[in-house]
């Protein structure tokens, strides 16, 4: 059966969690045969090293240039007798003869190995180990399909071949040598444990240490996705930086597991935060899925620790990994530590072997992962100044912080509010069915408690049938048949049991209650959703939304970011709620002839965002709304004066201008969308005057799209022609401004605005003005006030708003 687990393991992008590493082969995957591949190489080396010396010289002669007189150019001895195909294992190998001529240059084997006559046995054995590594890498080069990986294998192959010829030790020639970043991942995780949990009792803290060891071990045996796979999944990512780290990982961590003639390092000891950020999100998801899959194998006393505390541990670590102000990545982190009885370097060290996911967790310890009780270490704000700041002129502590955009909420206030908000899952709700509750809230809670499970399953013609999976497929066929009565039962059965189709099944109490049947077209870049149904007595519980969210995350993991489906009139509403629309992003040539056409149905599509954790998205929104509520409550508490109610409406007045309302301070309508609430609240916080409100900028809104396009085009041309526009003509290059995209999250430039204008993105003047203002704001945020860029932004902004008033888009 295919994909009987919730998330497929052993894919080229990510190896099986907790398994031994695989030899780097054509797919780059880590799987169950990994330990066997490494063991076979070791056995071959042991057998060859125990062979007679003439046999060893024969093996080395193949990789040794001819030393005969006359300047022979033969670079390796070749036997006259080709080995049988296939080799006969019953006959012992023939003893080597040093007088046997070479098939290429006709000189004897002895002429190729004269330089080895007085070499010690230990040195011969060392060279033989390199020979087998060369042969293994040669196999990898021919089998590997990924171009970047093949190039690394070939470079290592040439390096080892050169080491044999020169009888030297293989040394990697690179601009940088390990470690490549400080602090390392291992040091950062040590700091994290010290920072968050040093206040815990020793027994509980030891449990945290074991969780951290388990996490470090997973990284050391994690198989990185290739740069090409990452480019497909994250097209806007730093491709060059990841490729450099991937190459280093292959050379120093992955290949040396099997080619022991190369020096080997642990991933967690030579890489730092950059690589951890690149793999953490996908790795966390895979680890948690593995934990859920193995929960039935766990002893009852360990189940809570693995299923409850380990996810919280990863969530807390994730915040520190992606936070720009986390102190755990500072080189002098320990300078402000209090009560650190255990030296940080001895707290955690990843073990030398791969562990199961639930290894060595104390069953009797109760762990508090809330991080309460105050941090035991001083929080250190790292410098984040742009390239224009001189390192020799350090800023005061308060100026070291990242510059704030005018109108932003003070960071101290944000941190104070965040400290009062618990885990998003613990935020109280009046009712799971309340108006403000997410559609998948109840389903997510049931999944967390183990009431429901999700599995991707399918039929297979090449593997032995699994009874449980077959029963689930029959259950899915029954659910689809009952819930889709207009669909022929034979047709449903054929597709559900078709090996090319898979089904995300929803299991409750061991039986199927719903599912989504789909077919993936990786070469075309989309997946067709064929059937989607939940049994009638289990509907209106959020299962449909949670099913779709799981399906989205499954496809993000498999690098397919587009869904297509034909929806009947009853299903259009459901698919719209899940992000589907009639605006198909997939080119027609990609799907015509591939998907099934249904008469009377509407074709709908959905484009996925690989950055969104769909199964947790409503939790994130929920926490954001809670933050906004807290901020509004704090703003309300500042209101002291109470004005009498308005009486003008009793006199027949229908409406009055908002500025005529005495003492107005805040509009407390809490919109369902958190974006509306955030924009409203930011405006209220940044406004001035007694009321905390100021009128919006008035201007003439051009209603004719063509007239608006011409007006904005002329204005953009004026701006681009200004003498101070030169810094903003093109997107900022990473080579010219290192760290720019870590400081500026929403970059903008005049070239991008021109492209947006051509694509008719600017449907209102406000969108155009917002993008233009973003250019000026970004510049002032990144560059110091005395810089030339900062002055250009101010002058160009003044010019832009003067032109805006001239065009009548803004009151003079």
Secondary structure, 3 states (H helix, E strand, C coil): CCCCCCCCCCCCCCCCCCCCCCCCCCCCCCCCCHHHHHHHHHHHHHHHHCCCHHHHHHHHHCCCCCCCCCCCCCCCCCCCCCCCCCCCCCCCCCCCCCCCECCCCCCEHHHHCHHHCCCCHHHHHHHHHHHHHHHHHHHHHHHCCCHHHHHHHHHHHHHHHHHHHHCCCCCCCCCCCCCCCCCEHHHHHHHHHHHHHCCCCHHHHHHHHHHHHHHHHHHHCCCCCCHHHHHHHCCCCCHHHHHHHHHHHHHHHHHHHCCCCCCCCCHHHHCEHHHHHHHHHHHHHHHHHHHHHCCCCCCHHHHHHHHHHHHHHHHHHHHHHHCCCCHHHCCCHHHHECCCCCCHHHCCCCCCCCCCCCCCCCCCCCCCCCCCCCCCECCCCCCCCCCCCCCCCCCCHHHCCCCCCCCCCCHHHHHHHHHHCCCHHHCCCCCCCCCCCCCCHHHHHHHHHCCEEEEEECCCCCCCCCHHHHHHHHHHHHHHHHHCCCCCHHHHHHHHCCCCCEEEEEEECCEEEEEEEEEEECCCCEEEEEEEEECHHHCCCCHHHHHHHHHHHHHHHCCCCEEEEEECCCCHHHHHHCCCECCCCCCHHHHCCCCCCCCCCEEEEEECCCCCCHHHHHHHHHHHHHHHHHHHHHHHHCCCCCCCCCCHHHHCCCCCCHHHCCCCCCCCCCCCCHHHHHHHHHHHHHCCCCCCCCCCCCCCCCCCHHHHHHHHHHHHHHHHCCCCCHHHCCCCCCCCCCCHHHHCCCCCCHHHHHHHHHCCCCCCHHHHHHHHHHHHHHHHHHCCCCCHHHHHHHHHHHHHHHHHHHCCCCCC
